[in-house]
Every structure is written in structure tokens, then in C-alpha cells.
């Protein structure tokens, strides 16, 4: 089973790779909309990629209103 730290690192690495920003430039408390300069459609793309990576499904009601990596990671972690 993954630890919260491992899941956090995987999410940050995937987001950095997907949006082509420097590895290590993202932090758990970052608002990904502001930090990455993305819109809701791009956030959905990221969610889809994360669901595929972790082999889970995140219901809309669980991610609605989530904009920071730490909360997103806790939602993912609860599904693992």
C-alpha cells in the first residue's frame, strides 16, 4: 500500500509532467489552478490521468471544489 507521501509525490510528478513544469516546482499546498494556470477542462484531463495512473475512479462530488494538491491526494488515497 502506498503511503500518503508516496501518493503525494506521484501526483505532483504526474502534474508536473502533464503540464510541462519543472519537477519539484509544485508543492502539496499549491492551488493547481493558479500554480499551473489551468482551466477546469485541463483539471479534468489531469484527474482522468490520475485515475488511470492509480486505477481508481473519483466521483465528481468528491473532487468538486478541490483546488489544492493536498486535498486531491487525500481523496485519491482514500480510494486506494
C-alpha positions as CSV (number, residue, x, y, z in Angstrom):
1,X,0.0,0.0,0.0
2,X,1.2,3.5,-0.8
3,X,1.9,6.0,1.9
4,X,0.4,9.5,1.8
5,X,3.9,10.8,0.9
6,X,4.3,8.4,-2.0
7,X,0.9,9.3,-3.4
8,X,1.6,13.0,-3.0
9,X,4.9,12.7,-4.8
10,X,3.3,10.7,-7.6
11,X,0.5,13.2,-8.0
12,X,3.0,16.2,-8.1
13,X,5.3,14.4,-10.5
14,X,2.4,13.5,-12.9
15,X,1.0,17.0,-12.8
16,X,4.5,18.5,-13.5
17,X,5.0,16.1,-16.4
18,X,1.5,16.6,-17.8
19,X,1.7,20.4,-17.7
20,X,5.4,20.5,-18.5
21,X,6.6,22.4,-15.5
22,X,9.8,21.7,-13.6
23,X,9.8,18.7,-11.3
24,X,9.9,19.9,-7.7
25,X,8.2,23.2,-8.6
26,X,4.9,22.0,-7.2
27,X,4.0,21.7,-3.5
28,X,1.2,19.9,-1.8
29,X,-0.5,23.1,-0.7
30,X,-0.4,24.7,-4.1
31,X,-3.7,25.7,-5.7
32,X,-3.2,23.8,-9.0
33,X,-5.5,26.2,-11.0
34,X,-3.3,29.2,-10.0
35,X,0.1,27.5,-9.9
36,X,-0.4,25.7,-13.3
37,X,-2.5,28.4,-14.9
38,X,-5.1,25.8,-15.9
39,X,-8.9,25.9,-16.5
40,X,-11.5,23.4,-15.4
41,X,-11.2,21.3,-18.6
42,X,-7.5,20.9,-18.1
43,X,-8.1,20.0,-14.5
44,X,-10.5,17.2,-15.7
45,X,-7.7,16.0,-18.0
46,X,-5.4,15.8,-15.0
47,X,-8.0,14.0,-12.9
48,X,-8.5,11.5,-15.7
49,X,-4.8,10.8,-16.0
50,X,-4.6,10.4,-12.2
51,X,-7.5,8.0,-12.2
52,X,-5.8,5.9,-14.8
53,X,-2.4,6.0,-13.1
54,X,-3.8,4.9,-9.7
55,X,-6.5,2.6,-11.2
56,X,-9.3,4.3,-9.3
57,X,-12.4,6.4,-10.0
58,X,-13.0,9.7,-8.3
59,X,-16.7,10.7,-8.2
60,X,-17.4,14.3,-9.2
61,X,-18.9,15.0,-5.8
62,X,-15.5,14.1,-4.2
63,X,-13.4,16.4,-6.3
64,X,-15.8,19.3,-6.9
65,X,-14.4,22.4,-5.3
66,X,-11.0,20.8,-4.8
67,X,-8.2,23.0,-6.0
68,X,-5.1,22.1,-3.9
69,X,-2.9,19.0,-4.4
70,X,-3.1,18.0,-0.7
71,X,-6.9,17.6,-0.7
72,X,-6.8,15.9,-4.1
73,X,-4.2,13.4,-2.7
74,X,-6.3,12.7,0.3
75,X,-9.3,11.9,-2.0
76,X,-7.1,9.6,-4.1
77,X,-5.5,8.0,-1.0
78,X,-9.0,7.1,0.4
79,X,-9.7,5.2,-2.8
80,X,-6.5,3.1,-2.8
